[in-house]
C-alpha cells in the first residue's frame, strides 16, 4: 500500500486519491442509494476532510490505502444492505473492525467500517459472549472482568476482536 499521511500529498498519494475518487464517482448512484438505518457513507474525494480523517483512524494509518467508499454502519441491517447492494459492482470489499492494521483500508475498495458496532454482551449462564464487529479486546476484557470468563486474543486493549480472531496474535490464554 505504501506510506501515506492522513491527507494526500504530492505524487503517489495524490494519484491514489484520484483513482479512488474516480471509482467513487463511477459508482456514486449505487453507493449513495443504499438505505442506511443510521449509518453513514464517505466517498473518496481529495478535498473531503471527513474521508481522510476516517482513513487515518487505523492504528498504522501511515500505510492506509485509499478506498473508494467507506461505509460506517450503525446496525447489522446496515451491513446486510451494503453487502447486498455492492456485490454486483464486483469491487473489492474490506471489513474494518478494530483497525489495528491498515490492511482493512485497501486502495479502490469498498470498506465497511464497523467502529460503531462495539457492543459486548456476556451471558455467563449459557457461557457465551456476543461481541460487536468493531469491539476491541480491552472492552471485552472489561466486560468479562470478574465473571471467570475470558477470550483467546491479544493483550493490547486497542486491538480489534475481529482482526485478532482472523489473523491471530499472542494473548493471555495462548
Number of C-alpha atoms within 10 A of each C-alpha: 15 9 12 19 15 18 17 18 13 7 8 13 20 16 15 21 25 19 19 25 21 16 19 24 16 12 15 15 10 13 22 15 10 17 14 20 14 10 15 16 18 20 23 26 21 19 11 12 12 13 22 20 12 16 26 22 16 21 15 14 21 16 21 26 27 31 29 32 29 25 22 24 24 19 16 14 14 21 20 12 15 22 15 11 15 17 11 9 11 8 13 15 19 17 21 26 27 26 29 21 18 20 18 24 31 20 20 24 22 27 25 23 27 24 20 16 18 20 16 20 14 17 12 12 6 7 8 11 17 11 19 22 23 24 23 28 24 17 19 25 17 12 17 19 11 9 10 7 14 16 16 16 24 23 15 14 15 16 24 28 30 23 23 20 13 8 8 13 15 12 13 10 10 9
